[in-house]
Amino acid sequence: MYFAALLARTEDGWEASDTELDDVETLSDLADLAREAAPDEDTVLVLIEQEGAWFGVVRVDGEDDPRIYVSDASAAARSSYGEILLTDELLGREPGDDVPDLDALDLDGTEDGEPEPADDEDAAAGVSAETVPHGPVGDPGLLDDLGIDAKVLRALDGDAVNSIADALGAADVLEAVR
């Protein structure tokens, strides 16, 4: 079961809204959705969790690029919502790494030769076109200025979204939309 919510910081505190991600296909779409929830280009957090498997936090500050943290990339990769967050940049891949080389295809659609081995840097990072790293990816410091440091964020599991909201003083507003 998934849960997704937006927490927008206003001068009166945090405002929460339940959000439907069915029409969101890209990180850019998600960032636009977050910006719509932010009066005066304030900070908006998109909190997404799949019970017990993984959680993700996307921070959008005005027109700045979104900052992302995903607790378990390999679990999130098996989720349509997780796939939105797991950009090539976040995973340390070059754009298009997972797209087959169309010039190497025979007319019958089979590939010529053996696949090239990943270079040493990608192999050391656990990243290839076919896999994503196990464990957290992204910016664990994205909530530092809000009172949740990287060490605390990495240690969260289970009901992480509620733990984050509680630490922000937004547990009641989040519970109202849950």
N, CA, C and O of each residue as an XYZ file, in Angstrom:
712
protein
N       0.838     -1.171      0.000
C       0.000      0.000      0.000
C       0.891      1.244      0.000
O       1.882      1.314      0.727
N       0.528      2.202     -0.809
C       1.279      3.432     -0.941
C       0.564      4.575     -0.237
O      -0.658      4.574     -0.092
N       1.349      5.539      0.191
C       0.806      6.788      0.708
C       1.695      7.904      0.189
O       2.921      7.807      0.235
N       1.074      8.959     -0.301
C       1.817     10.118     -0.773
C       1.117     11.374     -0.284
O      -0.108     11.483     -0.335
N       1.913     12.312      0.189
C       1.359     13.571      0.674
C       2.330     14.700      0.385
O       3.533     14.493      0.226
N       1.774     15.893      0.322
C       2.572     17.101      0.178
C       2.525     17.852      1.497
O       1.454     18.028      2.078
N       3.672     18.293      1.966
C       3.753     19.166      3.134
C       4.345     20.486      2.650
O       5.502     20.541      2.232
N       3.542     21.546      2.711
C       3.996     22.865      2.284
C       4.218     23.739      3.508
O       3.337     23.878      4.357
N       5.401     24.324      3.588
C       5.714     25.202      4.719
C       5.215     26.603      4.390
O       5.545     27.178      3.353
N       4.417     27.128      5.299
C       3.887     28.475      5.158
C       4.300     29.279      6.386
O       4.898     28.732      7.312
N       3.990     30.556      6.400
C       4.325     31.358      7.575
C       3.489     30.957      8.778
O       3.832     31.308      9.907
N       2.401     30.231      8.563
C       1.552     29.741      9.661
C       1.909     28.321     10.091
O       1.242     27.763     10.962
N       2.927     27.732      9.511
C       3.310     26.352      9.822
C       3.176     25.486      8.584
O       3.183     25.984      7.458
N       3.056     24.198      8.800
C       2.966     23.247      7.697
C       1.517     23.005      7.320
O       0.647     22.905      8.185
N       1.264     22.910      6.013
C      -0.039     22.520      5.491
C       0.154     21.212      4.730
O       1.083     21.074      3.934
N      -0.725     20.266      4.983
C      -0.616     18.964      4.319
C      -1.758     18.774      3.344
O      -2.869     19.261      3.554
N      -1.463     18.059      2.276
C      -2.520     17.656      1.358
C      -2.183     16.273      0.821
O      -1.040     15.977      0.475
N      -3.212     15.436      0.762
C      -3.079     14.119      0.169
C      -2.906     14.355     -1.324
O      -3.514     15.268     -1.882
N      -2.106     13.561     -1.956
C      -1.897     13.767     -3.376
C      -2.033     12.466     -4.136
O      -1.637     11.403     -3.659
N      -2.589     12.566     -5.300
C      -2.765     11.431     -6.197
C      -1.652     11.496     -7.233
O      -1.501     12.512     -7.912
N      -0.882     10.444     -7.363
C       0.264     10.438     -8.265
C       0.002      9.689     -9.568
O       0.931      9.466    -10.345
N      -1.234      9.301     -9.817
C      -1.531      8.518    -11.015
C      -1.204      9.262    -12.308
O      -0.843      8.634    -13.303
N      -1.325     10.597    -12.309
C      -1.049     11.366    -13.518
C       0.380     11.877    -13.584
O       0.756     12.542    -14.550
N       1.186     11.573    -12.563
C       2.575     12.012    -12.512
C       3.444     10.941    -13.167
O       3.459      9.785    -12.746
N       4.168     11.357    -14.208
C       5.001     10.399    -14.930
C       6.495     10.654    -14.764
O       7.303      9.742    -14.940
N       6.868     11.891    -14.426
C       8.277     12.241    -14.328
C       8.535     13.043    -13.054
O       7.608     13.520    -12.399
N       9.801     13.174    -12.727
C      10.180     14.009    -11.588
C       9.768     15.453    -11.837
O       9.373     16.152    -10.904
N       9.854     15.900    -13.060
C       9.446     17.262    -13.409
C       7.950     17.469    -13.128
O       7.553     18.509    -12.604
N       7.128     16.479    -13.477
C       5.692     16.545    -13.176
C       5.469     16.637    -11.670
O       4.635     17.413    -11.204
N       6.219     15.839    -10.915
C       6.086     15.829     -9.459
C       6.504     17.175     -8.869
O       5.844     17.689     -7.965
N       7.598     17.745     -9.377
C       8.051     19.057     -8.904
C       7.013     20.135     -9.214
O       6.763     21.012     -8.387
N       6.411     20.073    -10.397
C       5.363     21.038    -10.748
C       4.166     20.912     -9.816
O       3.599     21.921     -9.397
N       3.777     19.685     -9.488
C       2.674     19.445     -8.555
C       3.006     20.048     -7.184
O       2.151     20.665     -6.549
N       4.234     19.868     -6.743
C       4.653     20.424     -5.457
C       4.634     21.947     -5.491
O       4.182     22.581     -4.538
N       5.112     22.531     -6.564
C       5.137     24.004     -6.671
C       3.731     24.592     -6.646
O       3.529     25.685     -6.118
N       2.772     23.890     -7.203
C       1.385     24.358     -7.180
C       0.836     24.419     -5.759
O      -0.051     25.221     -5.467
N       1.362     23.573     -4.874
C       0.896     23.523     -3.487
C       1.568     24.558     -2.608
O       1.186     24.724     -1.449
N       2.570     25.264     -3.138
C       3.367     26.179     -2.328
C       2.987     27.629     -2.586
O       3.252     28.166     -3.661
N       2.372     28.251     -1.605
C       2.154     29.679     -1.761
C       3.498     30.400     -1.619
O       4.316     30.035     -0.774
N       3.717     31.404     -2.432
C       4.924     32.226     -2.328
C       6.221     31.439     -2.472
O       7.224     31.805     -1.859
N       6.231     30.382     -3.255
C       7.432     29.589     -3.525
C       8.115     29.067     -2.266
O       9.342     28.976     -2.212
N       7.321     28.724     -1.257
C       7.858     28.157     -0.027
C       8.308     26.722     -0.261
O       8.077     26.143     -1.322
N       8.955     26.165      0.754
C       9.416     24.781      0.705
C       8.235     23.827      0.708
O       7.294     23.981      1.486
N       8.300     22.845     -0.172
C       7.306     21.779     -0.205
C       8.049     20.454     -0.165
O       9.032     20.250     -0.878
N       7.561     19.557      0.683
C       8.090     18.203      0.749
C       7.051     17.247      0.186
O       5.881     17.295      0.567
N       7.478     16.390     -0.710
C       6.636     15.302     -1.194
C       7.117     14.066     -0.454
O       8.277     13.672     -0.573
N       6.226     13.462      0.305
C       6.549     12.264      1.076
C       5.819     11.089      0.464
O       4.598     11.118      0.309
N       6.559     10.065      0.120
C       5.979      8.865     -0.497
C       6.499      7.663      0.271
O       7.689      7.581      0.579
N       5.607      6.729      0.580
C       6.075      5.499      1.212
C       5.270      4.310      0.726
O       4.078      4.409      0.436
N       5.953      3.195      0.648
C       5.309      1.915      0.437
C       5.565      1.165      1.726
O       6.713      0.922      2.099
N       4.497      0.801      2.399
C       4.585      0.199      3.740
C       5.713     -0.801      3.869
O       5.742     -1.823      3.184
N       6.638     -0.490      4.754
C       7.697     -1.414      5.108
C       8.772     -1.643      4.067
O       9.791     -2.260      4.376
N       8.585     -1.165      2.833
C       9.553     -1.451      1.779
C      10.518     -0.285      1.547
O      11.732     -0.487      1.516
N       9.989      0.929      1.386
C      10.832      2.084      1.095
C      10.037      3.352      1.308
O       8.807      3.340      1.357
N      10.772      4.451      1.432
C      10.138      5.766      1.447
C      11.014      6.731      0.666
O      12.213      6.513      0.494
N      10.392      7.793      0.201
C      11.122      8.814     -0.538
C      10.684     10.193     -0.092
O       9.530     10.407      0.282
N      11.625     11.127     -0.137
C      11.350     12.522      0.164
C      11.863     13.340     -1.012
O      13.012     13.197     -1.429
N      11.007     14.189     -1.533
C      11.410     15.132     -2.573
C      11.198     16.522     -1.997
O      10.101     16.858     -1.552
N      12.237     17.317     -2.008
C      12.147     18.686     -1.497
C      12.199     19.641     -2.673
O      13.102     19.578     -3.506
N      11.202     20.536     -2.727
C      11.136     21.536     -3.774
C      11.117     22.899     -3.097
O      10.213     23.203     -2.319
N      12.121     23.717     -3.399
C      12.227     25.079     -2.884
C      12.105     26.041     -4.057
O      13.073     26.275     -4.780
N      10.920     26.592     -4.241
C      10.702     27.528     -5.341
C      11.023     26.896     -6.678
O      10.566     25.794     -6.982
N      11.813     27.598     -7.476
C      12.170     27.108     -8.810
C      13.463     26.298     -8.827
O      13.906     25.872     -9.893
N      14.077     26.078     -7.655
C      15.298     25.269     -7.594
C      14.991     23.839     -8.036
O      13.849     23.386     -7.968
N      16.028     23.141     -8.487
C      15.868     21.733     -8.837
C      15.451     20.953     -7.594
O      15.917     21.244     -6.493
N      14.582     19.971     -7.763
C      14.177     19.164     -6.605
C      15.355     18.376     -6.041
O      16.238     17.935     -6.776
N      15.348     18.214     -4.739
C      16.337     17.374     -4.057
C      15.601     16.111     -3.618
O      14.452     16.170     -3.181
N      16.279     14.966     -3.740
C      15.611     13.678     -3.545
C      16.400     12.808     -2.586
O      17.631     12.821     -2.574
N      15.664     12.052     -1.781
C      16.250     10.989     -0.972
C      15.299      9.794     -1.067
O      14.090      9.936     -0.885
N      15.854      8.627     -1.350
C      15.089      7.374     -1.404
C      15.776      6.393     -0.469
O      16.986      6.184     -0.561
N      15.005      5.788      0.432
C      15.579      4.923      1.465
C      16.134      3.608      0.933
O      17.112      3.093      1.474
N      15.530      3.057     -0.112
C      15.990      1.792     -0.683
C      15.716      1.805     -2.182
O      14.596      1.550     -2.625
N      16.751      2.105     -2.948
C      16.596      2.253     -4.393
C      16.116      0.974     -5.068
O      15.280      1.028     -5.970
N      16.631     -0.171     -4.644
C      16.232     -1.417     -5.314
C      14.760     -1.731     -5.076
O      14.085     -2.227     -5.979
N      14.251     -1.454     -3.884
C      12.823     -1.663     -3.617
C      11.989     -0.642     -4.375
O      10.943     -0.985     -4.927
N      12.440      0.609     -4.409
C      11.694      1.658     -5.108
C      11.664      1.419     -6.612
O      10.701      1.799     -7.278
N      12.703      0.795     -7.154
C      12.767      0.534     -8.591
C      11.666     -0.413     -9.047
O      11.311     -0.428    -10.226
N      11.133     -1.189     -8.140
C      10.049     -2.117     -8.482
C       8.672     -1.459     -8.354
O       7.647     -2.127     -8.490
N       8.654     -0.174     -8.099
C       7.416      0.573     -7.901
C       7.287      1.656     -8.954
O       8.272      2.312     -9.294
N       6.095      1.850     -9.470
C       5.916      2.916    -10.463
C       6.178      4.286     -9.843
O       6.691      5.178    -10.518
N       5.835      4.466     -8.575
C       6.118      5.743     -7.919
C       7.613      5.889     -7.670
O       8.158      6.983     -7.811
N       8.263      4.828     -7.311
C       9.701      4.872     -7.089
C      10.457      5.197     -8.356
O      11.455      5.917     -8.322
N       9.991      4.672     -9.469
C      10.652      4.926    -10.744
C      10.653      6.408    -11.097
O      11.552      6.877    -11.795
N       9.649      7.152    -10.621
C       9.593      8.596    -10.858
C      10.789      9.279    -10.189
O      11.367     10.214    -10.741
N      11.151      8.803     -8.998
C      12.216      9.429     -8.214
C      13.607      9.004     -8.638
O      14.562      9.764     -8.477
N      13.737      7.805     -9.174
C      15.051      7.231     -9.489
C      15.528      7.695    -10.859
O      15.500      6.939    -11.831
N      15.959      8.932    -10.920
C      16.446      9.496    -12.167
C      17.841      8.958    -12.469
O      18.521      8.434    -11.588
N      18.251      9.094    -13.711
C      19.609      8.688    -14.092
C      20.637      9.412    -13.235
O      21.592      8.800    -12.756
N      20.446     10.701    -13.043
C      21.392     11.492    -12.241
C      21.480     10.965    -10.814
O      22.575     10.849    -10.263
N      20.348     10.648    -10.218
C      20.334     10.142     -8.849
C      21.063      8.805     -8.745
O      21.719      8.527     -7.741
N      20.949      7.989     -9.772
C      21.568      6.663     -9.775
C      22.988      6.666    -10.317
O      23.639      5.622    -10.358
N      23.474      7.830    -10.733
C      24.843      7.909    -11.233
C      25.016      7.339    -12.618
O      26.112      6.919    -12.992
N      23.938      7.322    -13.385
C      24.014      6.806    -14.755
C      23.995      7.964    -15.741
O      23.496      9.049    -15.440
N      24.534      7.720    -16.896
C      24.406      8.673    -17.989
C      23.004      8.511    -18.572
O      22.515      7.387    -18.679
N      22.345      9.611    -18.952
C      21.021      9.479    -19.569
C      21.067      8.525    -20.752
O      21.963      8.603    -21.593
N      20.101      7.632    -20.806
C      20.012      6.688    -21.910
C      20.801      5.419    -21.724
O      20.804      4.574    -22.619
N      21.484      5.243    -20.582
C      22.250      4.011    -20.358
C      21.376      2.769    -20.471
O      21.851      1.713    -20.891
N      20.108      2.885    -20.101
C      19.250      1.714    -20.118
C      18.521      1.540    -21.444
O      17.698      0.635    -21.588
N      18.819      2.406    -22.416
C      18.204      2.310    -23.736
C      19.117      1.471    -24.622
O      20.310      1.760    -24.721
N      18.579      0.432    -25.272
C      19.437     -0.399    -26.108
C      19.985      0.385    -27.303
O      19.345      1.304    -27.813
N      21.179     -0.002    -27.732
C      21.801      0.598    -28.904
C      21.109      0.023    -30.143
O      21.305     -1.139    -30.499
N      20.302      0.858    -30.787
C      19.512      0.374    -31.916
C      20.388     -0.006    -33.102
O      19.984     -0.831    -33.920
N      21.586      0.580    -33.213
C      22.494      0.233    -34.311
C      23.045     -1.178    -34.155
O      23.477     -1.780    -35.138
N      23.038     -1.715    -32.940
C      23.595     -3.044    -32.696
C      22.554     -4.150    -32.894
O      22.864     -5.327    -32.710
N      21.341     -3.788    -33.261
C      20.292     -4.791    -33.449
C      20.320     -5.331    -34.876
O      20.479     -4.575    -35.835
N      20.163     -6.655    -35.003
C      19.987     -7.261    -36.319
C      18.553     -7.010    -36.766
O      17.731     -6.532    -35.985
N      18.259     -7.322    -37.991
C      16.904     -7.138    -38.492
C      15.883     -7.954    -37.719
O      14.716     -7.573    -37.639
N      16.316     -9.085    -37.144
C      15.369     -9.907    -36.400
C      15.221     -9.432    -34.951
O      14.512    -10.062    -34.166
N      15.889     -8.321    -34.588
C      15.742     -7.761    -33.249
C      16.703     -8.304    -32.223
O      16.620     -7.940    -31.050
N      17.616     -9.169    -32.634
C      18.570     -9.695    -31.655
C      19.808     -8.813    -31.640
O      20.149     -8.180    -32.639
N      20.474     -8.781    -30.498
C      21.668     -7.948    -30.370
C      22.889     -8.697    -30.866
O      22.998     -9.911    -30.692
N      23.807     -7.966    -31.485
C      25.087     -8.524    -31.903
C      26.021     -8.610    -30.712
O      26.082     -7.686    -29.900
N      26.731     -9.681    -30.603
C      27.797     -9.779    -29.610
C      27.299     -9.826    -28.179
O      26.100     -9.854    -27.902
N      28.277     -9.833    -27.281
C      27.987     -9.866    -25.850
C      27.847     -8.446    -25.326
O      28.459     -7.525    -25.866
N      27.039     -8.255    -24.270
C      26.960     -6.916    -23.700
C      28.314     -6.509    -23.123
O      29.064     -7.334    -22.601
N      28.599     -5.227    -23.231
C      29.861     -4.731    -22.705
C      29.816     -4.729    -21.187
O      28.795     -4.382    -20.593
N      30.932     -5.119    -20.549
C      30.942     -5.081    -19.092
C      30.907     -3.633    -18.614
O      31.406     -2.730    -19.287
N      30.308     -3.426    -17.440
C      30.263     -2.086    -16.856
C      31.678     -1.653    -16.538
O      32.533     -2.472    -16.201
N      31.919     -0.335    -16.651
C      33.272      0.103    -16.324
C      33.475      0.000    -14.817
O      32.515     -0.131    -14.057
N      34.731      0.061    -14.395
C      35.080     -0.167    -12.993
C      34.360      0.781    -12.044
O      33.953      0.375    -10.956
N      34.196      2.048    -12.446
C      33.539      3.029    -11.579
C      32.077      2.637    -11.347
O      31.601      2.662    -10.212
N      31.365      2.276    -12.418
C      29.978      1.852    -12.260
C      29.878      0.567    -11.448
O      28.992      0.432    -10.604
N      30.775     -0.370    -11.699
C      30.736     -1.631    -10.967
C      30.970     -1.404     -9.484
O      30.314     -2.027     -8.649
N      31.898     -0.518     -9.150
C      32.180     -0.234     -7.741
C      30.989      0.432     -7.069
O      30.748      0.224     -5.880
N      30.248      1.225     -7.818
C      29.082      1.908     -7.243
C      27.860      1.008     -7.217
O      26.838      1.377     -6.639
N      27.943     -0.174     -7.836
C      26.795     -1.073     -7.872
C      25.745     -0.643     -8.872
O      24.588     -1.052     -8.780
N      26.144      0.182     -9.827
C      25.200      0.731    -10.787
C      25.510      0.181    -12.165
O      26.663      0.195    -12.597
N      24.512     -0.291    -12.844
C      24.640     -0.650    -14.243
C      23.314     -0.345    -14.898
O      22.371      0.095    -14.240
N      23.244     -0.576    -16.181
C      22.000     -0.298    -16.883
C      20.877     -1.200    -16.387
O      19.704     -0.835    -16.475
N      21.222     -2.365    -15.872
C      20.187     -3.312    -15.463
C      19.855     -3.267    -13.967
O      18.818     -3.790    -13.557
N      20.699     -2.665    -13.159
C      20.487     -2.705    -11.719
C      20.517     -1.327    -11.101
O      21.012     -0.373    -11.700
N      19.992     -1.233     -9.918
C      20.111     -0.040     -9.096
C      20.708     -0.478     -7.770
O      20.569     -1.638     -7.381
N      21.361      0.423     -7.082
C      22.001      0.021     -5.825
C      20.985     -0.364     -4.759
O      19.874      0.165     -4.719
N      21.378     -1.282     -3.909
C      20.574     -1.616     -2.740
C      20.848     -0.541     -1.708
O      21.981     -0.081     -1.571
N      19.833     -0.144     -0.990
C      20.015      0.860      0.047
C      19.678      2.258     -0.425
O      19.127      2.450     -1.509
N      20.019      3.235      0.408
C      19.609      4.612      0.132
C      20.395      5.265     -1.000
O      21.557      4.946     -1.249
N      19.716      6.193     -1.676
C      20.343      7.034     -2.697
C      19.807      8.451     -2.526
O      18.742      8.667     -1.947
N      20.548      9.382     -3.029
C      20.081     10.766     -3.003
C      20.783     11.590     -1.946
O      21.890     11.264     -1.516
N      20.130     12.656     -1.535
C      20.684     13.648     -0.627
C      20.117     13.453      0.781
O      19.030     13.947      1.080
N      20.841     12.740      1.646
C      20.319     12.518      2.994
C      20.311     13.784      3.845
O      19.739     13.792      4.935
N      20.940     14.854      3.357
C      20.967     16.112      4.096
C      19.890     17.098      3.683
O      19.932     18.259      4.088
N      18.919     16.655      2.879
C      17.919     17.589      2.372
C      16.996     18.150      3.444
O      16.296     19.131      3.191
N      16.976     17.554      4.637
C      16.119     18.055      5.719
C      16.926     18.618      6.888
O      16.358     18.926      7.935
N      18.241     18.755      6.723
C      19.108     19.239      7.800
C      18.605     20.545      8.404
O      18.510     20.668      9.625
N      18.285     21.515      7.560
C      17.865     22.825      8.055
C      16.470     22.803      8.684
O      16.037     23.786      9.284
N      15.773     21.673      8.541
C      14.435     21.523      9.132
C      14.485     20.694     10.411
O      13.443     20.375     10.984
N      15.688     20.343     10.861
C      15.847     19.634     12.123
C      15.975     18.128     12.024
O      15.983     17.440     13.045
N      16.076     17.600     10.806
C      16.249     16.155     10.619
C      17.566     15.958      9.883
O      17.640     16.150      8.669
N      18.603     15.574     10.618
C      19.901     15.442      9.960
C      19.995     14.120      9.198
O      19.149     13.234      9.323
N      21.054     14.029      8.409
C      21.250     12.879      7.524
C      21.267     11.562      8.285
O      20.696     10.574      7.822
N      21.910     11.534      9.441
C      22.006     10.303     10.222
C      20.620      9.828     10.664
O      20.320      8.636     10.606
N      19.790     10.753     11.100
C      18.426     10.418     11.518
C      17.613      9.924     10.330
O      16.900      8.926     10.436
N      17.716     10.622      9.195
C      16.953     10.233      8.004
C      17.330      8.827      7.554
O      16.454      8.024      7.233
N      18.631      8.520      7.526
C      19.078      7.183      7.106
C      18.602      6.091      8.060
O      18.419      4.948      7.641
N      18.397      6.423      9.334
C      17.998      5.423     10.323
C      16.491      5.142     10.325
O      16.046      4.181     10.950
N      15.707      5.969      9.634
C      14.265      5.773      9.631
C      13.878      4.523      8.857
O      14.479      4.199      7.833
N      12.886      3.840      9.350
C      12.287      2.718      8.633
C      10.852      2.594      9.119
O      10.397      3.393      9.937
N      10.157      1.618      8.629
C       8.768      1.425      9.053
C       7.903      2.609      8.690
O       7.626      2.840      7.513
N       7.478      3.354      9.674
C       6.565      4.474      9.477
C       7.346      5.781      9.336
O       7.142      6.715     10.111
N       8.222      5.843      8.366
C       9.133      6.974      8.189
C       8.397      8.283      7.921
O       8.787      9.325      8.448
N       7.348      8.248      7.117
C       6.632      9.477      6.776
C       6.067     10.130      8.040
O       6.181     11.343      8.215
N       5.466      9.337      8.910
C       4.949      9.906     10.159
C       6.079     10.387     11.055
O       5.927     11.402     11.735
N       7.193      9.697     11.074
C       8.344     10.128     11.873
C       8.872     11.471     11.376
O       9.210     12.343     12.177
N       8.944     11.638     10.067
C       9.399     12.904      9.495
C       8.422     14.016      9.856
O       8.831     15.084     10.311
N       7.132     13.766      9.653
C       6.117     14.778      9.974
C       6.160     15.141     11.451
O       6.025     16.311     11.808
N       6.347     14.155     12.305
C       6.426     14.415     13.737
C       7.624     15.309     14.067
O       7.498     16.258     14.841
N       8.770     15.009     13.487
C       9.973     15.808     13.731
C       9.822     17.240     13.218
O      10.441     18.160     13.753
N       9.010     17.428     12.191
C       8.773     18.762     11.637
C       7.681     19.518     12.384
O       7.467     20.707     12.147
N       6.988     18.819     13.293
C       5.855     19.432     13.974
C       4.610     19.456     13.114
O       3.726     20.289     13.313
N       4.537     18.544     12.157
C       3.425     18.506     11.206
C       2.629     17.203     11.291
O       1.872     16.881     10.376
N       2.794     16.462     12.371
C       2.128     15.163     12.483
C       0.612     15.290     12.435
O      -0.058     14.478     11.797
N       0.063     16.310     13.111
C      -1.390     16.466     13.145
C      -1.960     16.801     11.773
O      -2.995     16.260     11.386
N      -1.292     17.692     11.029
C      -1.812     18.044      9.705
C      -1.659     16.888      8.726
O      -2.489     16.716      7.833
N      -0.608     16.100      8.886
C      -0.446     14.939      8.015
C      -1.500     13.891      8.332
O      -2.087     13.304      7.423
N      -1.737     13.658      9.593
C      -2.739     12.659     10.004
C      -4.134     13.030      9.495
O      -4.950     12.156      9.202
N      -4.395     14.321      9.393
C      -5.706     14.783      8.900
C      -5.947     14.385      7.445
O      -7.096     14.223      7.032
N      -4.881     14.228      6.669
C      -5.071     13.842      5.255
C      -4.821     12.374      5.002
O      -5.053     11.894      3.892
N      -4.358     11.655      5.995
C      -4.054     10.242      5.829
C      -5.304      9.421      5.708
O      -5.229      8.201      5.562
